[in-house]
Amino acid sequence: MTAPRVVVHSSSLGLLRAIAAVPGADSRNTNLLLGCVMDDALEDSRTGRAVEDEEDGQTRPDEDTKLLVTVWEGDELRLLFTKLDSSICKLVSPVPPSQIPTLALPLVPLLVQHLLTLAPFSSDPSLLRSITGPIVLVDAFLARWPHPAKPLTAPPLIPCSTRSAPPPVSFPPSHTFQRIDVHSMPQSDLATLANLLSDFYGNHPDSPRLDDAAAIADLKAKQRHNTFWFYRAPPVGADESVAVAPVAFLATGRATPRTVAIRMVYVSPSHRGQSIAQRMVTHVTRSHLLTANPLPLNLDELPPKEEEDEETRWGRKDE
């Protein structure tokens, strides 16, 4: 039996090239992680990434961390772990879910042991704030991780395939769906969106309890990491001459060439049962992935910067 080995990759592109020819490495099971790695590699290969200032003017100690680790048995890839800047750590395996307990799970202790020798975890293990991936892997990982306070298991992320865009979606008469900028919205629409967002959180114990002004301020802060889309429709049963009003919203995180980060979907109770949520998700997914010609993992055929359709890649404002 071949002894397992841990490989630390110097760059996102290096990781992609190392696994490009590995059967099953580029699959639904790894797409969540590889989408972010590919996006990071694309940024590194071009003019450099834009640096965002923290709202409080301070940077975290792991702000510029780039940790990309794979675990192998011979030529078989078993585990992938990434920590890109201060984002959520990701732990995935390309093996089929039914085989994770036998092929991938036994290698988690080796991965943890090696990560604790690498910066920034070697000096401060608490910089592992949250981690996402198959729950059986995450549980085994956290059980062996030394920490003054237990890291959070990140909200479950669905590793959906984004190899091709869905078919076009049609909207009923008077229904509109647009990407919005909360900083330029009318105050009335801003208040409506804040109320919809409050309804989305509901009575969850961790949801914020904010007055109207604080809710609007919180909404504006959220746009720093989210893009909001507004769905407008007339009241149920009204004719087309009645003014439309916001009845639903969708929020996305940053997309990658392989993933669409749909974070929040909410439809007012009065307008449920009309396929509005399905319509919004389909439209946004198509907007991001309309040029659905997937890049190879090794990025050898990288398109020139000027040929990119940024409007398509990141979502159209009006359609």
QUIWOPE-V559739 format. One record per run of one state. SS is the DSSP state (h for helix, s for strand, l for the rest). FROM is the first residue (numbers start at 1). LEN is the number of residues. If there is no record, write none. Layout:
ss = {SS SS}
from = {FROM FROM}
len = {LEN LEN}
This chain:
ss = {l s l h l h l s l s l s l h l h l s l h l s l s l h l h l s l s l s l h l h l h l h l s l}
from = {1 4 10 12 20 31 46 66 74 76 85 89 93 97 116 125 128 130 134 135 144 152 154 176 181 187 202 212 223 227 234 245 253 262 268 269 272 276 290 305 308 310 315 318 319}
len = {3 6 2 8 11 15 20 8 2 9 4 4 4 19 9 3 2 4 1 9 8 2 22 5 6 15 10 11 4 7 11 8 9 6 1 3 4 14 15 3 2 5 3 1 1}
